[in-house]
């Protein structure tokens, strides 16, 4: 509680937030594991890409990147996974999550809106303005593609 984590990765937007310990309800899927994550990268109020994280409970999560029509994006992680594993199908709640992401992103130049899908129910996760301290996507081609969407 005494550590100022905003200075570790240059995230000044967190500096003045009152420090608290939050406890959230634990959610698990029908297999007793973590639900899949859907992280929407929104630029200028519109979702552009979604990162789908599957398999966290196994300790080796897989990260797939899709456009808003569920076409895989040519990011290294996704290309490798497509060649090795089955591509996840577009979930029934995808359109609803995309609509929520658009509503939440309206006032921002960039925000990542995160959701879970559990038994057909969309659950809001968080909004983040510097995903992984700006290091969420570390591949050069992904940085160029995503960065090219930002209009300042």
C-alpha positions, 0 to 999 in steps of 0.5 A: 500500500505504501509503494507508488507503482505509477512510477515503475512504468511511467503510468502517472494516471494512477498516481493520485488514485487512493490506494485500496485493496479490492476483492472481487467475486471469483469467476470460473468457467464450466471446467473449473478454470478461468473464463476466456478474456476478450480485450478490445483495443479501441481507437478514437471511440471505436474497437479495432482489434480484440485479443483473446486470451485462452487457457490461463488455468493451464499456466500457458495462456494463448493470445490470439488477435482478431479484427472486428470481423473475427479475421486473424491479425498478422501478429506473430503470436496469432500466426504461430498459434494458428499453425499449431492449434485450432483457431477459436470460434467467434463466441456468441457474445462477441457482438454484444462485447463489441457494442459495449466496448464502443460505448465505453470507448466513446470519449477516449483516443485510446482505451482497452476495454476488457470483458469475460464471457461466462455461460453466455453472459458478458462480464465487464473486466476493466478499462485500461489506458496503458495495457501492461504499461504500454508493453502489452503488444511487443511485436514491431508489426503489431505496434505499427498496425495498432499505432497506425490507428491512433489519430491525435 
